[in-house]
Amino acid sequence: MKSKKKIYSVYVIKLSNDIAKTKKFLMENPNYDSAKPCVYVGRTSKTPEKRCEEHLTGARNKRGPLYSRKVKRYGIKLMPKLYEHLNPLTEDESIKLEKELSEQLREKGYGVWYR
């Protein structure tokens, strides 16, 4: 059973627009508006700041990488205005909202990468 404690967060990291030159990214974002930023949407039980740092620095633990290769390569900074008002969340809420937020941003023309 998933935790009912509100210790989870969704977060958004701005990515370099260079990611929009990759075939896979463009396939995932056919309606990308180049006037909008490219972003990564994730969820975490850590703080968004700590999670972003792990992505950008390429943090690892005994089981392997704690980062997205796309974020390590193209990540710039957190975009708190896109997610702060949504947190804190339960684990179930964060799973659902990560997908919903990704879809909402795509509908607005953002280039979105998420799990």
Buried (B, 14 or more C-beta within 10 A) or exposed (E): EEEEEEBBBBBBBBBEBEBBEBEEBEEBBEEBEEEBBBBBBBBBBBEBEEBBBBBBEEBEEEEEEBBBEBBBBBBBEBBEEBBBEBBEBBBEBBBBBBBEBBEBBBEEBBBBBBE
